Amino acid sequence: TNILAGTALGGYVTTNSGTSWSILDTAGICKITRALTMFGGGYIAGSTSGGVYVMPSTSTKWTQSNVGITDVDVTAISSENGMMLCSTNLMGVFLSYTGGKSWSQSFRGQADYPAYSCLVANHVSYVGGATGVFMSTNYGITWSAMGSWVSGRPQSMVWSGGSLFVGTSSNGIYRTTDNVLWTPLNNGLPGNLPGITALTVIGTTLFCGTDGKGVYKSTDNGISWTATDVRSPRSSFGFAVQGNTLFV
């Protein structure tokens, strides 16, 4: 199983559970890789200044793939069942059904152009923007606000246990079970709440990565959090999961 890591020096892959890593060719790609995922046996990378890059399963080279994208500062990429979302810093979210070969703008016009995070889960699309979190149940055709947003930039997301969890830039973690009301879930996190830079789940255990305060986990659906061995002052900006193994 391949595990991917996006770094300030490009994308890396391991095929032996992290024992060794190989760089995914940096020729022609913006090296600051903020988003990296597999799709159709190949790789899709999102960068801070070069937009989207595609490496098909039949190639070892990156090809820039920004047809239809009008902002090349990519913040996140998520995919499910042939559909791919790409969130950008200035122009909202773009949608692709072609494996990233072409894109169409899917989320704009709600005074919410910056899109800091995106997620596709259980056939529902989510995006975190400047004025809150939005969802689409018709594959990005229309979007609706998920209640009244509380506070903080929604910069990471995960779906678990029938709930959407959102990590913010300055106010910890929120959860919604009805797509309207948001509940803060910060018990056990540092008092001076750090930015929640990454969220993931293994089984029923949630993990959150922070900006400078290490990694925390929750075994009760976010009600309480405990520190792991990856502690302050370490920052975690992304996770990869293989079976029951977490890569930070």
Salt bridges, closest charged atoms under 4 A:
ASP25 OD1 - LYS61 NZ 3.79
ASP73 OD1 - ARG34 NH1 2.69
